Amino acid sequence: MRLKFIEPLMPTLVEKPPEGDGWTHEVKFDGYRSLIIKDEEGVRIFTRRGLDWTAKYRDLAKEAGDLDVDSAIIDGEVIVLNDAGLSDFGALRKAISRRQHDLYFVAFDLLHINGLDIRDMPLEERREILAEMIPVGQHIQFSQALPGEARVIFHLIDQAGMEGMVSKRRDSKYRSGMSTNWLKAKCYTVEEYGLLGVEREPGKPAFALMADRKTGRYVGSAFINSSRAIRERLWERVQEHAGPPPKGMKRPSTQWVKPGIIARVKHLRGEEDLRHASLQDFREE
């Protein structure tokens, strides 16, 4: 029987992880959410939106073919590790095209096995079966649950420089789409960006528009919730350094600035563009 792609279950973003014995916790890896499908026609690996990327993941597909099951659908994340052993989203694209041997698939859920749809089974039972399927020391690895209290786990993950953690109800069934049975809590980081301009509209919060310092690419906006002194000093510098808008950018109520103002921005770690970002301070280059 040819198995079909299943839309993955997507966790809900929360400020902090849930406490209590009814939850299990795992590291949130910084990679591409993917589904491995193995059946009588071979192995296929799909993105979370259902694109067939088997050709991009040749080595992982070959290893999945060696799993000791007739058929399965495995939910997980394709990642690449940096020198510190942490998942590195920035290096992932290069690894896909040039360094297949650096790719790993971290498996965290099992939806089908040997012709049986097990999505109605409790999470812990599905994961017990999955753990037995995954050999140790391969590039397809099992995502281990983290022991301890949620707040302590989250603190340690933050200190280690990881993206965050995912908490899952132990007895939950697998249902496609957004779900509160899985909750993701992400860590914040502070980095510097180039200031493109400030967007101010009457009666609305002001936002700083930011660019990657190396490429100049627009990466998003940061809420300006700094102290009044910093806000006033920033607006003074913006007016002094007024300039034309970057090529291709049209935003109303924006005072654009010339290059040279560097902003410190707090934002969620592990995102390609700024998310939940706030301006902390700024300096002139």
N, C-alpha and C positions, 0 to 999 in steps of 0.2 A: 504494500500500500504506500502511495506517495503522500507524505505528510506535507501539510500546508503551513505557510508562515502564520504565526500568531502574534498579534499586536502585544508588545510587552506591557506589563504592569509598571506604572510610573509613580515614584514616591512623591509625596507632598513635602514641600520645603517648610521647615519650622525653625524657630530661633534657637531652641535647645532640645536635646533628645528627651524622650519620655522615660520616666522612672517606673520601676515595678517589675515583678517577676513574669508578667505576661509578655515581655518584650525580649527579643534577642538582638544583638548589635554586631555590625560588621564594618570594616573599613570601607569608605566610599572611594573607589578607585577613579583616577582621572584619565579616562580613555573613551573609546567608542562602545556604546551599548550594542550588543550583538546577540543573535540567536544562532546556535548550531543545530542543524537538522541532519540526522542520519537516518536513512531508510534503505530499502532495497535498490534504490536508484543511485545511491552514493551519499556524499556529504555536500551540503550547501550551507553557506554562512551568510546571514542577512543582517543588514543594519536595522536599527530600531524602527525605521520607516518602511522596511520591507524591500530595500534594494539588495540585489544579489551581489555580494562582494567576495564570493568564493575565490575568484581569480586573484584578488588582492591579498588573500590570506592562504596562499597555497600550502605553506608548511603546516599551519594550524589545521587545515582541512585534511591533510594527509594523516596527522596525528589523531584527529577525531575519527578517522576511518579505522584506526586500530583499537578504539575502545571496545571492550568486551560486551557489547550489546547489539541486538539485531536492529533496533531502531530507537531513536530518542530525539527529544527537543530540549535543548539546554539553554538556559538564559544566563548571560554573563556579560563581561566587559573585556574588550581587546585593549591591552595596555603595552607600554614599553617602559622599562625601568631606567632611572639615571644611576650615576655612580654611587649615590647614597642609598640605593635600593627602593626609591620612591617612584610611583608612577609619574611619568613626564609627558603631559599632553603636547607640549611644544615639539618634542622629538618624535611623536607618533607618526605624523604624516611622512617624514623622511624615512622612518623605519619601514613603513608599508611599501614604499617604492624602492628602497635600496638595501634594507637590512632585515629581511624576513626572519632571520634567525634570532632577532631581538624581540620579536612579538610574543606576548603571552595572552592566553584567554583565561580569565578568572571566572570560574563557574560558580553561580550562587543559587540557582534554582533549576528544578527539573519539572517539565510540563507533561511529557509523554515518555513512556519507556516500553519497548517490546509490544507495541500495539495498544497499550493502555493509556487512556487520558487520565492523568492523576491530579489535575488541577483542583479537584474538590477535596483532595487529601489535605490535612493540616500541613503547614509549612515545615515543621520540624520533621515530620515523616518523609516528606519529599526530599528534604536535605540529607536525611540519613541514607536514603537510597543513592542519592547523587554522590555522597562522600565515598561510598563503596565502589562506585564506578570509576573514580578518577585515580589513576596511578600516581604515586609520589615521585617528585623529581622531574616531571615532564613540563612542557610548555602549556599544557592545559592543566590548570591548578584549581583546587577547591578553596573557596572563600571561607576561612574558618571564622566561627563566632568568637567574639571577644568576651572573656569573663570579667565580672566586676560590675560596679555601679555605673550607670550611664554617664553621670557628670564627671566621674574620674576618668573613664575611657575617653570622653570628649576632650578633656584637658590634656591627656597624654597624646592624643592624635594631633591636637593643635600644636603642642610643643615639638612634635616630630616633623612639623611642616607638611602634614598631609592635608588633603582637600576637605575631609569631613568624615561623617559616619552615617550609616543607614540603620535605622531601627525597624524591626518587623515583628508583627504580632505572631507569637509562636503557633497559634491555632488557626491562622488565616488561610483562606482559600486563595487561589491565584485567579485574578480577574483583570482583563486587559484594561488599559487606560489609567487615568489618575486615581489614586487610592490613598486613603488615610490609614490603611493597614500597614503601609510602608512609609516611614517618615525620614527625611534626610535633613541633617543639621550640618551646615557648612561653616568652616573656619574663615576668619577674616585675615587679610594681610594689608600692609601699607607699602605703596610703591609710588615712584615719581613719574609724572606725565607732563607733556607739553600742553600749555593752556592755549586753546584756539579762540576762546571768547566766553562771554557771560551772557546767559539768556535771562532777561528780567521782564516780567509782565506784571502790571498792577494787580495786586491782590493775590499773587501766586508766589510760591517759593522761587528763589533764584537758583540757577544751575550753571556750573562750570562745564564747558565742553572741552573734552580732553583728547589728546592724540598720543600715539606711541612715539616715544622720543627718537627711536631709531628710524622708523619708516615714515612718520608723519601721518599715519593712517588714523582716522577718527575711530575711537574705541568706545565712546559713550559719554554720558554726562554724570556729574557728581553733584549731589545736593550740597548747597553751601549752608551748613549749619554751624560754622565756626563762631568764635566770639565776635561781638560787635566790633571790636577794634580790628580784628583780622578782616572782617567784611568791608569795613570802611577803607582800610589800607588797600585791599584788593581792588575795590572799585576805582580808587584814585589811580592805581597803576594801570588799570585797564583803560581808563580815559587817556592817560599819558601815552600809552603804547597803542592807541587805536590804529587799526590797519584794515586792509580789504579782506573779504571772506575767502577761505580756502577754495580752490577750484572745485566746482560742482556742488558746493554746500549752500543751501538756501534755507535759512531759518529766521522767522520773524522775531522781532524784539530782541535781537542779539547784537551785542557790541563786540565786534571781532578785534583781535589784537595781533600785533606783529610777533614773530617768534622771539623767545627770550624769557618768558615767564614759566617757571617750573613749579608744578603743584604736587603736594603730597596728598595722596588719595587713599582712603581706607575702603576696601571692597572685598567681596567674596572671593576666596581663593579658588583657583581651578577653573575660572571662566575665561573664555577667549576674549570677550569684551566685558566692560565694566557692568557690574550688577550690584544693587544695593550699595552704591558708592556714595561717599561723603568727602568733601574737601576738608583736610585737616589744617593745612598751612600752605604757604607758597614762598618762593624766593626768586630772585632774578639771576639769570645765567651769567 
